[in-house]
Amino acid sequence: MSNAMYNKMWHQTQEALNSLLDKESEMMKPQRNQVFIFQMLATFYIKYVQIFRNLENVYDQIVHPQKRILIRKILDGVMGRILELKNEMVELELTEFHYFDDILQDLKLVPQQLDIPIPRYFLKEKLEVIKGREEILAQLLADSGLGITEKKYPVKPVPLEEAVKLIQVAERARQGRLRAMFMKQIYLQEYRAKQARLLGERVADVETAALCIQKVWRGFHQRKRTEREREEEMIFLGMNPPPLFNEVSAALIQADRVTHLRDKVQVKHEEEYRDALVTIKDDLKLIEGPNIKENLQDEIRRWFIECRNLTGTFPDYPTEEEGGSAIIFSSKTRQQVIEDIIASQEEEEKNKKKKKEEKPKKGKKGKEKKETKGKNKEEGEAWKMSPSVFLPMMEEGNNVYKDLWKNKDESWNVPQGYDPELIKEEKRKELESEIRLQVDELMRQELKNLKLAVNREKELSGKTGREKGSKKKNKKEKDKTWKVGKQDKDPTADRTIESLYKELVEEGLLIQALKVNLSDYIGEYSYLGTTLRQVSIEPMPSLLDVRQLVTLYGILPLGSEAVHEKAPLVKSLLLAGPSGVGKKLLVHAICTETGANLFDLSAANIAGKYPGKNGLQMMLHIILKVARQLQPSVVWIRDTEKTFYKKVPNAERKMEPKRLKKQLPKILKLLKPNDRILIVGTTQRPFDAELQPFCKVYQKIILVPRPDYASRYVLWKEIIQRNGGVITGALSVSCLAKITDGFTQGTIVQVVKEVLTERRIRQQSQKPLTALEFIASLSSMSPVYQEEEESFKDWYAKTPMGKKRALALTGDNKENEKNKGKEKEKKGIKEKKKKKKWGQRGQQSSQHHKELLAKQPDHTLNSEEGS
């Protein structure tokens, strides 16, 4: 693609980003509906991922050096914003895995568009450094004998008599085979002659022979034709790929050539831009430097005189720490500066009065605080988006784009070189700040002379006071420096980084990472995640989801310094799953994609090295020192459950697997946002470890599952083709994917390598591959059973994140039950009230009835007396 096309892409992406930034204000409003909040966060996350994909492509291919600086700034901002939104979704849903099926459908996007790309500048910008480091590491490994060497099989010497016997056996076997072939030919000749004598001499019927040949030929021709038509129909329907689908087209080859050429032009333009920065600054210093100096001196002198006329005294000159004269004249005229001085004097007087009045008002503040707390409780808790660190960065970059590049006419700059006018504007500011420092020194001396001439006594008294204050400050500073020096003693201060690096390599603690890309971790998107969650079933994550999490938590922060400093900090990561699911591959992929150093601190590797408590502290100190110096770095702890064993097995007690248990939390505390160091643990038996210390060390826990049907289907196709296999109609890949339910990626790779030998690859043209060939070697492999997968799920449910998720799910059900209970209680109370009312009415009526009876004459007594 041309420069114009990439510029157009950039403008379109900036427009999409601008519209998204305008909508960001809606997210800051407090919300209560959790479903609405998640959908809002998810839509923003997906849109930012699309912008990130486009910006990464533009930054990689655009040639203009000044545009690339701005795009890089916006790219880092978008990257950081994606990480912030991911963190918000995790805190909201209390799970690391999220599914966007319904939102993707609404936005009319394909799941593959959710895949987060790894910026190519991670490796491009430090390619020479990485190559140099790899060469040094390879040399050190070769010298110490720890390098990857080919297996050398021992050759046993054979006596002469045995060698002669072997040759004789082989030669006699060869002669026997030749004799057998010769005898077979003789037998066939004799058989044909015998058959001819039995049948006798018969005249050949030409017509019947022709009919026979026609019949065979027409059948063969028709079969081939029907096969061809069937294949064409399947290709037309999209059931089969086209014939040249796997071959690289000429257009792609040409595109690769163009990208390589653009890379060269990019480097050339960068060098020209760096040279121009120096030359243009020197030219400005010669031409415009003296004028800038005179103008600054005149402005400061006028300020002296006007302040003297207004206040009666000369002003205090700002120090270098405060910013010098730049603070006084920062985007203000002299009159505005004078007005500010008068206003500041008035404010000081007001503050003094307020301090006196504030003391009796302390009792009222307590009441106000209580009232506000009460209001907050009454209002209830509403979700609110936490403030973003990367939004200002993106907005600033967007504003620069609008001001400079949106409507800029670049018809004169066809090759997309640097713009000299923009460099002049930047360098003028730099030159002015440099000259200002020189002018400040001169004007401070001039101001002192003026003050001495006008008011010597005040100057002398003020000077003595300042000297005393400065002495006290110096004393305090000395004390501080002494304390700091005492606390931060470096036991390896007399050693160079090269010697420490060499020591770690020789001890086997710094190892060479395998050249593996994250794209080699093959998987497919989970299409049923949202539907399963709606039915309150927690789905097992897909391999693509795991790959995305590794990109977000491992690769993006390690690759970009700006993102690592400001984004939500992830210091440690745990990959838990059965053996063969690709945990080791993911660790090496993080190192390959970011160019990171790999330190191996597994229990088996550090056993017997740096013995004792002091030795362990020295080892960790050296590793941290080297890792900080050669950032980014990955500290890998294989079989990390051994470090946190509940009960150490007898066979492993000599190894002291729990050496790092107490030290790992201390290391995490020492890591700061500036340190691009990631601790990665891998385990296949997390349930053997103590849960509390285990979860305290690892911030993020990622369950790596066995592959599902979709991932297995893609895996089989990809691995067979990578190992030289050809997929034809005879090979049923879907059958293989169904059969291998429960088998991991490692077993599938092992089976393919066993079947596809060099001999079998050569035979494919005559004998195509079939599914039966793989089943024989599969039968000797053991799968991961459902019970083992369930044990991983149960363990994860006991982790802090798993507990929170379970509580959130049960909390929703409890709330529904509570609401139902409250409704029942309300109904019961109403019924009771009704009963009470009816009871009171009944009592009143009975009392009234008794009173009436009491008032009436007692006829019964009279009748008895009469009788």
N, C-alpha and C positions, 0 to 999 in steps of 0.2 A: 504493500500500500504506500501511497505517496505522503509527503509532508502535509499536504492540504487535507487528506483524509484523516490523518491522526489529529490535526488541529480541529477538524469538525467533530470528531469523537470527543475531544476534550471539552469543547463548548457544550455539546449535548449533555455530557456527564455533569458539568458545572451547573447547568440549568436544573437537572434532576436534584442535585445536592442543594441548590438554593431553595427549591420548593419544599424539600424535606426539612431544611433548617427553619423555614417559616412555620412548619407544623409542629416543631419541637416544643413550642410553648404550651400546646394542648397536653403534653405528657406531664408537665409540671403541676397541673391541677390535681388536687386530691380526689381519688376515686375509691368506691366501695365494692363494686361488682368485680370479683376476681376473674371471671371468664372474659369480661370486656378488657380488663387490664392486660391479661396475657395476650389476647388477640392484638391489642394495640402495640405491645412490646414486640410481638412476633412479626407484625407487618413492617415495623420500623427496622427490625433486625434484617429481614429479607431484603428490604430496599437498600439498606446500607451495604449488604453483601454484594448486590448487583453493581452499586457505585464503586465499591472496592475492586471488583473484577475489572471494570472498565478503566479505572484510574491506574491500576497496576500495569495493564497492557499499554496504556498511553505513556506512562513514565518509562517503561522499558524501551519503547520504540521512538519516542520523540527526540529530536536532535538539538533543538534550541537550548543552550545551557541555562539561560535565565528562567525560561519556562519550567525547566526540570526542577529547579530549586523550589519554586512555588508549588509544583505538583507533588514533590516529595513531602512538603510540609502538610498539605491537605491529605495526602495518602496516609501519613502517620496518624493524623487526627481521626480519619475514618476508621483505621485499624483499631485505635484505642476505643473509639465509640462502640464498635462491634463487641469488644471485650466487656465494656461497661454494661451494655444491654444484655449480654449473656449472663453476667453476674446478677443482674436484676431478675432475670427469668429464673435463675437457680434459687434465689432467695424467695421468690414468689411461690414457685411450684415445689420447692424442696426436693429437687432431683436434677441430676446432671444431664439427663437426656430429654430432649423435647422433640415433638413431632408436629409438623406443619402441613399435613395433607390437605385439610380444608382451606387453609389460607393460600397455599400454592394453587389450588384449583380456582379460587377467586381471582388471584392475580394472573392466572393463565401462564404459569411457569412450570418448567420441567424440574423434577427433583435434582437432576445433575447441575442445575444452575445454582443450587444451594452450596455446592462444593466450594470451600474457601481456598483460593489459590495461595501458594507460597510466593511472596515477592522475589523476583529474580535478582534484585539488587543486593539481597542478603549475601550472595556468593560473588556476584560480579564485581562489587566495589572492593573486595578484599581477596581477590583470586590469587594474586601474586604472594600475599602473606600466607595464605592457606597452603599453596604449593611449596613454598619454602619450608614451612613448618612440617609438612608431610615428609619432605626429603630428609630433614634433620632427624625426625622420629624413626624413619625407616633405617637410616644409617646407624642410629643408636641401638635399635633392636637387632640389627645384623651384627654389630660389634659385641653385644652382650649375649648373642645366641638365642634371643627370645623371638626372633622374627618368624614369619610363617614360611616354613621350609617344606619342600616336597618329601613325601615318604620314600625313604631309601630301604629297599628290601635287601636283607643280607644274602650274599651269594656264597653257597657252599662249594668247596672244591670237590670235583668228581675224579676218582681214579681212572687211569687209562683203560683198564680192562672193562670197567662199567660203561665208559663212554663208547668203546668199540661195540659192545653188546647192544647199546641203545641205537647206534647207527645201523647195525645189522638188522635189528628188529624192524626199524622204520623202512629200510630198503626192501626187505622181504615182503612187507605189507604192501608197499607200492607195486612191486612186481606181481603180487597176487591179485591186486585190483585190476591191473592191466590184462593179465591172463583171463580173469573172469569176464571182462568186457569183450575180449577177443572171442572167447567161447560162446558168449551170448549172441554175437553177430553171426557166427557160423551156424548156431542152432536156428536162428531166425531165417537164414537163407534156406536151410534144409526144409524147414516147415513150410515156407512159401512154395518151394518146388514140389513138395508132397501134395499140397492143396491143389496146385495146378494140374497134376497128374490125375487126381481124383475127379475133378470137375471136367476134365477133358478140354479139348479145344472147342470153344464156342464163339460164334461170330457176334461181335459187339453190336447192339442195337443203338444206333445214334440218337434216335428220337427219345427213347426212354431215358438215356443218359442226360440229354439236354433238359428234359422235364424235371429230372431229379435235381440237377444243378439250379434250375430256375426256382424250384420250390424252396430250396435251402436259402438261396440268395434273397428272395423276396421276403421270407420270414425274418431273416437277419436285418434287412433294410427297414422293415416295418417296425421291428422292436426298437431299433435305434431312433427312428423318427418319433415314436410315441414317448420314448424317454426324454428326447430333446424338447418336445412340446410340453410335457409335464413340468420339466425344469423351468422353461420360459414362463409358464403359468404361475408357478410357485414364486418366481422372482417378481412377476408383475403384481401378485397379491401381497408381497412383502414377507412371505414365509421363509424364503431363502435369500442369502446375500447375492449380489451380482457377481459375475465371474472374476472381475478385477478388483473386488472389494478389498482384499488384504494387500494388494500391491500398492506401492507408493506412486501416486500420479506425478506427471511432469509439472503440474501447477504447484504442488507441494514442495517439490525439489527447488523450483524457482523461488518460492516464498522463503525457503531456508537460506538461499543464497542472498536474497535481498536483506533479510534480518542480519546476516553476518556483515554485509556491507554497511548497514545502518550502524551497527556496533562500532565499526572502524571510524565512521564519520563522527559518531558521538564522542569518541575519545579524542579525535582531532579537534573538534570544536571546544571541548573542555580545556584542552591545553592552550588553545588560542585565547580563550576567555581568561584563564589564569595569568597569562602573559600580559593581556590588556589591562587587568586590574593594577599591575605594577606600573606599567608605562604611563597610563592615563593619570594615575595619582602623582607620579613624578612631574608630569607636564603641568598639572594644576598647581602643584607646589611652587614651580618656577614662575608661572604666569599670574595666578590669583592669590598666592600666599601673602605677599607684602600688603596688598589691599585689605585682605581679611584681618590682618594683624592691626593695621591702623584703625579700621572701623570698630573693632572690639575695644581698643584702648580709648577711643573717643566716647563710646557709649558708657563705659565704666566711669570715666572722669565726670561726665554729665550727671551720672547717678550720684557720685560723691557730693557734687555741688548742690544738687536739688534736695538731697536728704539733709544736708547741712542747713539749707535755707528753711526747710519745713520744720525739722525737729530741734535744731540748734546744736546738734552733735553729728559727728561723722558716723556712718553705720559700721557695724562689724562685718568684716569680709568673711564669706563662707569658706570653710576648710575644704581640703581635697576630698575627704570622706563624705562630706555633705553634697559635693558636686561642684564646688567653686562658683564662678559667675554664671554657669549654665542654669542654675536654679533661679537666679534673679531674672534672667531674660528669656526663660523658656516660653516661647510663643506669646510674649507680652511686650507692650510698648513701655517707655519710661514712665509715662503718666500712670499706667496700670500698676507698675511696680511701686510707685510712691503711694498710691491709694491703698495698696496691700499693706504697706508698712504702717500707715496710720490706722488701718482697720485692726491690725495685729496688736497694736498698742492699746486700743480701746477694748479688745477682747481680753487681754491680760488683766485689765482693771476689773472687768465684769467677773472674770473667773475668781479673783480674790474675794469679791463680795459674795459670790455664790458659795464658796467654801465655808464661809462663816455661817450662812443660812442653812446649809445642808445637814449639819449635825443634829438639830432637833427633829428633822423630818425622817429619821431612820425608822421609826415605828410604823409610819404610814406605808413604807415600801413592803414590809412583811405582809401587811393586810392585802396589798395589791397582788403580791405573788400568790397568796392563798386563793384569791378570787380567780386569777388566771388558771391556776391548777384545777379548781373546781369546774371552770368552764370547759377546759379540755376534757375532763372526765365525762361531763355531761354530753359533749359533742360526740365522744366515742372515737376509736382509732380508725383513721382512714388511710389507705395506702397513698404514699407520695413518693415520687421519683427523687432519688438522691441527686444532688447537684453534680453536673458533669465537669470533668477537668478538660476534656478534649473539645467541647463545644466552642469555647472562645478561640481555640486554635483554628478550627474549621471556619468560623465566622470571619476571623481576621484574614485568612487565606482567601475566602470568598470575596471579601471587600477589596482586597488587592487585585484580584482577578477582574472585578467590575471596573475598578478605576483605571487599570493599566491595559489589560489584554482583551477585554470583551469587544470593544469597538476600535481597536488599534488597526491602522492601515499598515500591512506588512507586504505590500506589493513590491517594494524595493528589496526586500530580504527573502529572495527565492531560496537560496541554499540554507536558510535558517541558522545563520551565524549569530554571534552576540550583538546586542544593541549598545553602541558606545554612549548614547545620551543617558541611558539608565545607569551606566557605570559612573558617568560624571556626577550625576545627582547623588549617588551613594558616597562617592569618594570626597565630594565637597563637604558633606557632613562629617566624615572621618577627619578630613584635613582641618576643619574648623575646630573640632574637639581637641586635636593635637596642639594646634596653635593656641587655643584657649588656655591650656595648661601652662604654656610658656608666659602668656600674657598675665595669667593669674599671679604667678610668682613676682613678676615686675610690679603689678598694681598693688599687691600686698605690701611690698616695700615702700611704694609711693604713698600708700595710705598711712603707714607707720610714720613716715616723715612728716606728713600733713598733721597727724594727731600730735606729734611731738612739738611741732611748731606752734600749734594753736593751744593745746592744753597739756603741758608737760607733767604737771603734778598728778593728774588723774591717770595719765598713761603709766607713770612710774609705779603708783600704788596698785594699779590693775596688773602690772607686769609681775610684781612680787607675788600677788595672790595666785596668778596663773602658774608661776614657777612651782609654788608649793603644791598646787593641784596636780601639776604634771609629774612631780616627784612621787606623789602618792600613787598616781596611776601607774607609773613605771614599776613601783614596788609590787603593786597588785599583779601587773602583767608578768613580772619575774616569778612571783609565787605560782601563778597559774602555769607558766611554762615548765617550771620545775616539777609541779605535780603531774602534769601531763606526761612529761618525760619519764617520771618515776613509774607511772601506771602502765604505759605502753612500751614495755621493754621487748625488743625483738631479739629472740635467741639466735636468729640467722641473719643478723644485720651485716656481718662481715662476709657474707656469701652472695654471689651473683645469682640471678634468676636462671641463667644457663646451667649452672652447677646443680641447682635444686631440681631443675627439669630433668637433667641427666640422671640424678639419683632416683627420682620417681620412676623413670623408664626402666632403669636397671633392677629396681625392686618389683617391677611388674604392676605398679599401682596406676601408671598412666599407660593406657593401651591404645592401639590403633583401631579406629572405628571402621567397620565394613562399609564399602561403597554401596549403599542401599537408599533408594528414594522412597518417599512416603507413598508415591503412586504404585509401588510394588506391593503394598498392602491392599490386595484386591478385595472388593466387597460391593454389595448392592444396598440400595436404600430400603428402609422398612416402610411398606405401603399401608400397613394395618395398625400403626401405632396409635393414631387418634381414635379410631373406632374401638380398639381394645380398651383404651383408657376411659372411654365413655361408658363402657360396660363394667367399669371398676376392676379391670384386669391389667396388672402391670406387665407390659410386654418386655421381652428380652431385647436389649439393644442390638442393632445390626452392626456389621463391620464398618460400614460407611460412617455411622454415628461415632464409633470409637476413633476413627481416623480424623474426624472433624474436631473432636475434643482434644486430641493430641496436638493438632494444629493450633487450636485456640490457647491451650494452657502451656504448651511446650515451645512450639516453633516461633510463633509471632512475637511473644515477649523477648525471647532470647535473640531473635534476629535484629530487632529494632531497639536502639538504646532509648529513644524518646518515648516509645510505648512502654518499655519496662519500668521506667522511672515513675510514670504517672498512672498507668493502668492498675486495676486491682491485682495486688501482688500475689503470685503463686510461687512459693519457695520449694514446695515438695509435691511429688506426684507418685501415686501407687497404681501399678497395672497388675490386677489380680485376675487369674483365669487358669484353666487346666493347661497341661503341657501341650505344646504344638500349636497354640492359637496365634503366635506371632508377637509375643511380648518383647523378645530380644530384637526382632526386626524393627519394632517401633522405636526402641532406644537408639539403635544405630541410625535410623532414619532421621531422628531429631538432630543428631550430630552432623550427619551428611548435609542436611538442608540448611543448617545455620553455620556450618564450619566450626563447630564447637570441639573442645578437647574432651576426652572421655577418661574419667578416673574410675577405677574399679575398686570399690570398698566392700566387696562381699566378704562374708565371714571366712570362707575357704581361702580367699586370696590374701587376707591380712594375717592369717594364722602364722605365728612364729616370726613375724616382721615387727620391728620396733617394740621389743618386749618391755613389760612394766608400764606403770601409769605414766611416768615421764616420757617414755618412748612413744606411747599412744598420743599424748598431747603434742609432742614434737612432730609426729607424722601428720596429724590434722592441721597443725600450724603451717607446715610446708605446703600441704595440698591447697589450703585456702589462699596462701600467699601467691602460689603459682597460678591458681584459678582466677584470682582477681587481676593478676597482671596480664594473663592471656585470655581475656573474656571473648566470647561466651564459653562456658564450661558446663559439663554435665557430670554429676557424681552418681554413679550407678551402683546400687546395692542389690546384687542377685540373691535370690532365695532369702529375702529380707525377713521372713518369718523366723529364721534361725537367730537373728539378732534379738528377737522379742519372744523367745521360746517360753511357754508355760513351764515345761519341764525338759531339761536338756537330756537327750538320749545318752546312754553310757558310751556309745561308739564315738560321739562327737565332743565329749568333755575335754579331751586333750586340745582340741582346736580352739577352745574358748570362744564360742560363737556370740556370746552376749557382751563382748568388749565395747561395742559402740552404743549400747543401749542408753547409757547416761549421757554420752557425748553428743548424740544427734540433736536433742532439743537445744543444747548450748550452741551448736553450729547454726541452727535455724535462727536463733536470737542474734547472732553476729551478722547474719546476712542483711544487707540494706538494699533499698530500691536501686542504688547505683550498681550493685553487684549482680551481673547477669550470670548467676549460678543457679542451676536447677538440680535438686536431688530427686532421682527417679529410682523407685523400688519396684522390683518384679517378684511375684510370688505365685506358686501353684498350690500352696496349702496355707492360706491365711488363717484358717481356724485353729492352727497349732500355736498361734501367737497370742500374747496377752492383749486384750482388745484396747484397753484405755491408753497405755503408752504408745501402742501401734497407731491409733487414730490421732493422737496428739502430734506425732511426728509428721504424718502425711495429711496435708491440707485437702487434697483432691484424691478421691478413690474412684478408679475407673474399672468396671467389670468388663473383661474381654471375653465375649461368649464364643461358643463354637458356631460355625457358619450355618445360616439357614439355607433353604432350598435355592433361593435366588442367588445368594452369594456363592454357593457350591457350583451352580451352573456356570456362572462367570469364571470361577476359579478353574474348573476343568478345562474350559475352552482356552483360557489364557495360558495356563501352565503347559498344556499339550503343545500349543503353538510355539511357546518360548523354548521348549526342549527339542524342537525340530520336527514335531508331529504335524500331520496334515489331516484336517477334519473333513471327512467326506460323508456321503449319505449312509455308508455302512456303519459309521460310528454314531451311536445314539448317546448324545451328551446328557439329555434329560434323564435317561435311564441310569446313567452313572451318578447323576446328582441325587436321584431318589434312593439309590442303593446305599450311598455314602452318608446317610442321615446319622449324625452323631460323630462322624470322623472329623478331625481337625484339618487345618490347612497344611500342617507339617506332614501328616500321614499321606495326604493327597499328593504333595510334592514328591515324597519318598517313593510312592507307588509309580508315579509317572517316570521318574528317573530309572527305576528298576526295569520297567517295560521297554522304554525307548532307548535301547542300546544303539551303538553305531551301526551294527549289522541290521537291526530292525528298521532303522531310519532309511537305509539304502534299499530295503525290500518294499517300501511303501508304494512304489509305482506299480509293482505287480500284485502286491498283496496289501490292500488298505487296512487300516486299523479297525478293530472291532471292540465292543465293550467287554466281551468275554476275556480278552487278554489281560485286562486290569483286575478282574475279579479274583484270579488265582493269587496274586500278591496281596490283594485286599484282605483275603481270608486269614492271613497271618498277623494282621494288625488288630489292635484292640481299640474300640471306640470310646468316646466319653458318654457314659450312660446318663439317663435323666436324673437319677438319684444324686450323682455328683454335681450336676448343674443346680439342682435344688439346694444342695448343701451350700453352694456359693451364694445363692439368693438368701438363704436363711442367715448366713454370716453377715451379708451386707445389710440385712434388716436390723442387725444389732449395732451397727455403726451409728454415729451421731446423725448423719444425714438420713440414714434409713429409718431411725427412730422418729425423727421429725416428720418424715414423709408418712409413716404409719399413723402418727398422732393426728396429722392433718386430715388423712382419709377417714379415720375413726371419728375425728372431731366433727366432720360434716354430718355423719350419721347420727352422732349424739345430739347435735344441734336440732336435727329434724325430730329426734325422739323427744328432746326437751320441749320443742314447740308443740308437739302433739300432747305431751304431758301437761303443759301449761293450759292448753285449750280444754283438756279434760278437767283440770283443777278449776278453771273458770266456770265450766258447766256445773261442776259439783257445788261450787260456792253459790251459784245462782239458785240451784235446786234447794239447797239448805235455807237460803234466804226466803224462798217461796214457802217452804215448810214451816219456817218460823212464823211468817206472817199468818198462814192458815191456822197454826197452833194458837197464836195470840188471839185471833178472831174467835176461835172455838172456846178459849178460856173466858173471853169477854161475854160471849153468848150464854155460857153455862152459869156464870155469876149473875147475869141479868135474869135468867130463868129462876134461880134460887131466890133472888130478891122478890120477884113476883109471887112465888109460892109462900114466902114468909108473910107478905101483906094480906093474902087471902085468909078467911076464917077457916078454922080446923073442923070441917064437917064430920070427919070420922070420929073424933072424940065425943062430939055431941050425940052422935048416933049410938055410941057405946053406952054413954050415960043414960040415954033414953031407954035402951034395952034393959 
